[in-house]
Amino acid sequence: MSEKVYRVIQWATGTVGKVALRHYIENPAFELAGVLVTNPEKVGKDAGDLVGLPPTGVLATDDVEKIIALDADCVHFAPLARDVDMVCRLLRSGKNVVSALGPFYPTEAFRGDVERIEAACRDGGASFHGCGIHPGFVGDILPLTLTRLMNRIDRIEVFEIADKLRNPSVYIEFMGFGLAADELASKPNCMEGAAVSFAQSMAFVVEGLGKKIENLTEAHEVALARNDIAYPGGVIRKGTVAGQHWEWTAWADDAPLVVFHLYYVMGDDMEPNWKLGDSRHRVVIDGDPPLELTLMGAAEADGRHPFHGITWTALLGCTAVPQVCEARPGLVTHLDLGVVQPRGLVRK
């Protein structure tokens, strides 16, 4: 790959966007071409000021037309919600797009979105890549890569364990924490429809092993706060939801082949106490020989391991930009990219 410097646009500067923006400013493989913000208070501010870095000369704007008119190689698209229409506009303008919002893999549930994105890619001669820590890495390309160490596979289980008390999230209330258990069961939250999104990763693995998903099942259990739990955004009251476990199972050959577990908790003062330990990702493959891999942040001063989900979500997109820009036009998955070779990471 050449030493080309890639001109990038950062679309949105929330938790994921800020990590990406800092990376693009600091990494010599990239030149920041523009920043799109949605908060009026950020408009006109230098991109460096938004992430505590020296001025860059690039000022944030909320003018979509101005951003689309910019000359840039790629857009790192990181708004709070998916917007396929906007993604297609960017692609038709000739800009490649990387986004943690997906789609990640062309499953039946996302056929319409994929077809629209493919058409926009053809019109603009551009490429689109969806990736993030999960979906987009730990539940798909990571376990599929590990299968090369196996003689026989019986079942693959992927765990995401995130302590939202130690690592606060803007989604705590939206995820239904602090609600009564029966209220959570009857009220839509940000996990609504998550099964089909995560199923993209499942299909990636299952089809990579030469099988097809025959059925997808879901289970959900909650844990309740034993006492009031204070967090930066409020209080989880005693007796309300303080922990959630989502489980999705992809079946093949009439047996569970891939199982995803998502444990989201507000500390461990809850009943039942699942005793999960530090936040981490974990891949367990039953078969011959059995295999287990744990992915977590390095221990901090207090000896505990932080959850880097937001950071990893951003950087997986950032580091893929050069190869996405060089890929053939269209939706490109991890399989299409092959082994990603990040640029500019080794620097003073």
N, C-alpha and C positions, 0 to 999 in steps of 0.2 A: 504494500500500500504506500502511496506517495506521502510526502510530508506536507501535503496541502493543508492550509488553514481554512477551516469551515466556518462560514458565517451563519450564526444561529440566532433565532428569535425565541425568547422565553415568553410563553403565553400563560399568564397568571402567576402571581407571586404569593401563593399561600404556603402551607408547610412544605409541600413537595417542590413547588416552584422556587422557593428561596434557596433550597439546597442546590437545585440545578443552576440557578442564576449565579451563585457563588462559584460553582465549578466552571462555568463558562468564562467568568471573569478571570479566574486564576489559572486556567489551563491554557498554555500557549498553542494548543492544537485548534483553539477556537477564537473567533472574533465575534463579540456580541454586536448584533446588527439592530436589535430592537427589543423592547419590553412592553407587553400588553398587560395592563392592570385593570381591575374592576372597582377598586376602592378609590373614590374621588380624592381622598387625602394623599394618595400616592402619585397622582398625576403631576407631571412636571418635575418629579424628583429624579436625581441621578440614580442610575441602577446600582452604583456602588453604595450609595446611602441606604438603599433598601436592605442591604445585607451586611452593613458595617464595614465596608471596604472603601478605599480611596475612590475619588470620582473617576468615572469612565468616559464621560462626555456623551453617554447614551441616556436620554431622558425617557422616563416611563410615560406612556400614553394610554388613553382609553379609546382612541380612535382606530376602530377596526380597519377602516379603509386605508388608513395610513400604514398600518402594519402589513396588510396584504400587498400594498404597492412597493414594499421594501424589496431590495435585492438580497436574497438570503438563500442558503443551501438547505436549511432545515428549521423546522419549528418544533420546539419541545412543548407539547400541548398538555397543560396541567390544570384545567379548571376543576371546580368541585363536581360538576356533572358532565356526562357524556353529551357531545354535540356533534353528531355525524354530519349534519349540514355544514357546519363551520369547517370541520376537517376536510370535507370535499371541496369547499371554496379554496382552502389553503393549497390542497393538492393540485387543483386546476390552475392555480397561479404559478405552478412550477416548483413549489416548495415541497421537499420531503417532510414527513411528519412522524414524530415518535411520541407515543402517548401511553401512560400507564392505565388509561381508561379502556383500552382495547378497541376493537376486538383483537384477540390474541391468536385465535385459531378458527378456521372456517367450519364451525359446527352448524347444524341445521337451524338452531335457534337464532343464529346471527347471519343467516344466508343473505337476507335483504341488505343488512349493513355492509357486508363484505362485497356484494355485487355493486352497491353504490360507490364504495371506496375504490374498487377495481376500475370502474368506469372513470372516476375522477383521476385516478393515477394514469390511465391511458391518455386522457385529455391533456394532462399537464406534464406527462413524461416523468412522473415522480413516484416515490415509494412510501409506503406506510408500514410502521412496525409498532405493535403493541407489546409492552413488557412492563413488569413491575415485580416486586418481591413475591407477591402471591395474590392473584394469578400472575403468571408471567415469568417465573423462575423456579421457586422452591417446590412447586407442585407439578412442574412439567419438565423443563430441560435438565434440572438437577437430578430427579429420580431416573429419568430415561438414560442419562449419562451413566448413573451408577449401575444400571442393569447390565452393563458390559462386564461387570465383575461377578455375574451370577451364572450358574450352570442351569438352574431351574427356578422359576418364580411362582410362588403360591399366592402371595398377596403383598401389595404395597400400601403402606399407611404414611400419611403426611400430617404432621402436627404444626399448627401455629399457636403459640402460647404467648399472650401479650397482657402484661399487667398495665392497665390503663390508669391506675393510680400513680404508679411510679413514672409512667410515660404518658402524660395527659394527651387527649385527643379532642379535636373539635367535634367529633361524632359521639361523644359520651351520651349526651341527652338524646340525640337522634337514634342511637342504637337501642334506646329503651331502658338504659340503666336508671334506677330510681323509680320505676313504675312498679305497681303491684303485678304479680305474676300473671293473673288472669287478664289484666289490662294489656300487658305486653303481648299476650297471645292473640288478642283481638285488634291490636293497633298496628298499622303499617310502620315500618322503620327502615333504616338504610340497608338491612339485610334482605329486604323484600326482593325476590328474584335473584338472590346471590347464587343459588344453586346452579342456574344455567350459565352464569358467568364463570364460576369455578369449574363447571363441567367442560369448559374449553380446555383447561389444563388436563383434566382427566382423559378427554378424548385424545389429546396429544400423546399421552403415555400409552393408553390402551391401543390406539391405532399404530403407535410406534412399535408395539409388541405383536402386531399382526392380528389383532382382535377388533371387535366392535362392541360398543356399549349397548347392552340389551335392555338395561333398566337402570334408572337412577332413583335412589331412595334418600329420604331426608329424615333426620331426627334432631330434636332440639330440647335441651334441658337447661334449667336455671338454678342458680344458688341465691339465697336471700341473705341480706346483711344482718349480722347478729347485733350490731350496734350502728349508730349513725356514723357514716364515713364521710369526712370532709375532703373535698378536692378543690383545685383552683377555681372551678366553675360553679361550685355549689356544694350540696350535701346529698349523699345517698342515705335516705332515712332507713332506720331499722325496719326489717321486715319486707323491704322492697328489693328489686333485682340488683344484685351486686356481681353476678357472674353468669356467663352464658357459654354453653357448649353446643356448637353446631356440628353436625356430622352428616356428610354426604358420601354415599357409596355407589360406585359404578360397578355394575354386574356384567360379567362375560362368561359364557359357557355355564350359565346357571349358578354362578358362584361369585361372591364379592372379590373383585380383583384390585380396585383402587379405592381407598377410603381416606377422606380428608376430615381432619378434626380441627376446628377453630375454637380455642379457649380464650375468651376475653373476660378479664376479671378486674375488679376494683380492689386490689389487695387480696388478703386471705382471711379477713374477718367475716366469714360467710358460712352458711350451712346449706348443703354439705360443703365441707372444705376439701377441695380436690387435691390439695397439697401438690401443686404443680411445680413449685420451685421457680427459678429465674425464667424470665421471658426468653424464648428461643424458637427456632424451627428445628424440626426433627423428621428424618426420613427413616422408616423401618421397612426392610424388605424381608419377608418370610420366604424361605426356600432353601436352596443348596448352593453355596453356604449362606446362612442367614447374615444379614448386614444391618448396621445401624449407623447413621450419621447425624451429628448435632451441629447446628449452625447458630452461633450467638455472638454478641458483641464481647470484646475482651473485658475482663473484670475491671471495675472502677475502684476508687480509693476505699470504698466500704466493702469491697470484696464481692459485690453483686454485679450481675451481668445486665447491661441495659438492652432495651429493645430498639434496634436500628431500622425498624420497618419503613419509616418515612424516608430516612436517608437512603436506604438501599433502593427503595422504589424510584427515587429520583436518579440515582447514579446508574442504575441499570439502563435507563433510557439515555442518559448523557453519554455513556461509554459506547453505546451502539451507534451513535450518530454517523461517524465516518463510514462504516460499512453499510448502513442504510442508504446513505447518499450515493454509494457506489453500486448498490444493488440494482437489479433489473426493475423496471416500473411495475407497480402492483403491490398487493399486500404481501409482506415478507415475514415469515415466522422464524423462530429460532433455527428450524431445520434449514431454511433458505440461507440464513446468515452464516451457518457453520460456526466455527470457533471464532468468537469476537476477539479482535485484537485492539484493546483500548490504546488511545494515543495520548501522549502528554502527561501520563501519570507519574513517571519518574522525573522529578524536577526538584530544584532547591526550594 
